[in-house]
């Protein structure tokens, strides 16, 4: 009950914000990930790190993707070393995630999420919603229209009721 209550307190609905501009991330698999290609679908963007105490949440992120991808959900992992808990190279991150978690969710290269060096998506998120990752595994749900639907802190598990309820509200 305490975890559910904490999740509800951490859950921040941000309805009324404008749609996101187009953002592109370098893909860990090569090429680019263009968020505008997923317009019309809900996208859960999560800043991640391989050495974090919340790394077990990769299992939940994959479970979400497996359960809802046929209904349109995209889960995007954004590895970051801003909290000094990511492996040294993109190749190390990719191998770690494949070997330990069997991930097939889209993943960016190691990307800054804080401060002046933050990726433009995270700068927009701070400007638009006042939301900045405070640690690894913060989650941002982008609605099908490109607006910020909800944000969740690190402690909120990907498969928790607040996250799944917000996602279900935006599925086809």
Secondary structure in CASP SS format (residue, H / E / C, confidence):
PFRMAT SS
TARGET T0000
AUTHOR 0000-0000-0000
METHOD secondary structure of the structure
MODEL  1
X C 1.00
X H 1.00
X H 1.00
X H 1.00
X H 1.00
X H 1.00
X H 1.00
X H 1.00
X H 1.00
X H 1.00
X C 1.00
X E 1.00
X E 1.00
X C 1.00
X C 1.00
X C 1.00
X C 1.00
X C 1.00
X C 1.00
X C 1.00
X C 1.00
X C 1.00
X C 1.00
X E 1.00
X E 1.00
X E 1.00
X E 1.00
X C 1.00
X C 1.00
X C 1.00
X C 1.00
X E 1.00
X E 1.00
X E 1.00
X H 1.00
X H 1.00
X H 1.00
X H 1.00
X C 1.00
X C 1.00
X C 1.00
X C 1.00
X E 1.00
X E 1.00
X E 1.00
X E 1.00
X E 1.00
X E 1.00
X C 1.00
X C 1.00
X C 1.00
X C 1.00
X C 1.00
X C 1.00
X C 1.00
X C 1.00
X H 1.00
X H 1.00
X H 1.00
X H 1.00
X H 1.00
X H 1.00
X H 1.00
X H 1.00
X H 1.00
X H 1.00
X H 1.00
X H 1.00
X H 1.00
X H 1.00
X H 1.00
X C 1.00
X C 1.00
X E 1.00
X E 1.00
X E 1.00
X E 1.00
X E 1.00
X E 1.00
X C 1.00
X C 1.00
X C 1.00
X C 1.00
X C 1.00
X C 1.00
X C 1.00
X C 1.00
X C 1.00
X C 1.00
X H 1.00
X H 1.00
X H 1.00
X H 1.00
X H 1.00
X H 1.00
X H 1.00
X H 1.00
X H 1.00
X H 1.00
X H 1.00
X H 1.00
X C 1.00
X C 1.00
X C 1.00
X C 1.00
X E 1.00
X E 1.00
X E 1.00
X C 1.00
X C 1.00
X C 1.00
X C 1.00
X C 1.00
X C 1.00
X C 1.00
X C 1.00
X C 1.00
X C 1.00
X C 1.00
X H 1.00
X H 1.00
X H 1.00
X H 1.00
X H 1.00
X H 1.00
X H 1.00
X H 1.00
X H 1.00
X H 1.00
X C 1.00
X C 1.00
X C 1.00
X C 1.00
X C 1.00
X C 1.00
X C 1.00
X C 1.00
X C 1.00
X E 1.00
X E 1.00
X E 1.00
X E 1.00
X C 1.00
X C 1.00
X C 1.00
X C 1.00
X C 1.00
X E 1.00
X E 1.00
X E 1.00
X E 1.00
X E 1.00
X C 1.00
X C 1.00
X C 1.00
X C 1.00
X C 1.00
X C 1.00
X C 1.00
X C 1.00
X H 1.00
X H 1.00
X H 1.00
X H 1.00
X H 1.00
X H 1.00
X H 1.00
X H 1.00
X C 1.00
X C 1.00
X C 1.00
X C 1.00
END
